[in-house]
Structures are given as structure tokens and as C-alpha cells.
Amino acid sequence: MRSPHPAPLLFGRETAGLPEQVRQSIAPEQRLRRPMRGSSRSLNLSNAVAVVVYEAW
């Protein structure tokens, strides 16, 4: 997850993610999805933010 330019990070709800209208407004090559593993339904939003910000840093 490297970008030559600063980029905003958008996070959706734990259960549904970002609204469809928001997802469609972002080019596919600029989207990042944090997939879930196993039977986990969702990752706590604060944990997801921590993972992504750590990787972006």
C-alpha cells in the first residue's frame, strides 16, 4: 500500500462497509479491501484502522 501522493483513507461500518454510492465513486485501482479470514464476520473498526494505518505508515 504505497502511494506517491497523500490519500484519504475511508472506513465503512463494521457490518456493511462503505455505502455503494461511495464505493462506486472510487476507482477500482484506488480501493483497498481488508478481507476477513475464517468464520469472522467483521473486524472491529478501530482494529481495522490500526492495521491499515500501520501498513500505510
Backbone torsions as a table, in degrees:
resi	resn	phi	psi	omega
1	MET	NA	77.1	179.8
2	ARG	-120.7	139.9	179.7
3	SER	-138.7	136.4	178.5
4	PRO	-73.3	-13.2	-177.8
5	HIS	-124.1	150.0	174.7
6	PRO	-60.1	143.1	-178.6
7	ALA	-139.5	141.4	176.3
8	PRO	-71.9	149.8	174.9
9	LEU	-112.0	122.4	179.1
10	LEU	-108.6	136.3	179.0
11	PHE	-126.1	135.9	179.1
12	GLY	-97.3	-177.1	178.9
13	ARG	-64.2	155.6	-179.3
14	GLU	-61.5	-35.1	-174.8
15	THR	-89.7	-36.6	-171.9
16	ALA	-119.3	-8.8	-177.8
17	GLY	74.0	-156.9	178.8
18	LEU	-77.5	148.7	175.5
19	PRO	-59.3	149.2	-178.3
20	GLU	-54.4	-41.4	-179.1
21	GLN	-60.9	-38.9	178.5
22	VAL	-69.3	-45.5	179.7
23	ARG	-59.4	-41.0	-178.4
24	GLN	-69.7	-21.0	-179.3
25	SER	-82.9	-5.4	-178.9
26	ILE	-109.5	129.1	179.9
27	ALA	-59.5	139.5	-178.1
28	PRO	-52.7	-37.7	-178.6
29	GLU	-73.1	-8.2	178.3
30	GLN	-103.6	0.8	-179.3
31	ARG	-92.0	146.8	175.1
32	LEU	-130.5	130.8	-179.9
33	ARG	-119.5	132.5	177.7
34	ARG	-99.2	97.0	-176.5
35	PRO	-69.2	152.9	177.9
36	MET	-94.2	156.8	-178.2
37	ARG	-117.8	141.7	175.4
38	GLY	66.3	-141.0	-175.1
39	SER	-93.6	8.4	178.8
40	SER	-66.9	132.7	-178.0
41	ARG	-83.7	-39.8	179.4
42	SER	-157.1	160.9	175.7
43	LEU	-101.8	134.7	177.3
44	ASN	-50.1	134.9	-174.9
45	LEU	-56.9	-42.8	-179.4
46	SER	-65.0	-34.1	176.5
47	ASN	-68.9	-41.1	178.5
48	ALA	-62.3	-42.9	178.3
49	VAL	-62.1	-43.3	179.9
50	ALA	-60.1	-43.9	-179.6
51	VAL	-62.9	-48.6	-176.2
52	VAL	-68.1	-43.5	179.6
53	VAL	-64.9	-38.9	176.8
54	TYR	-60.0	-46.6	-179.5
55	GLU	-66.7	-33.9	-178.9
56	ALA	-75.4	-28.1	-177.3
57	TRP	-66.6	NA	NA
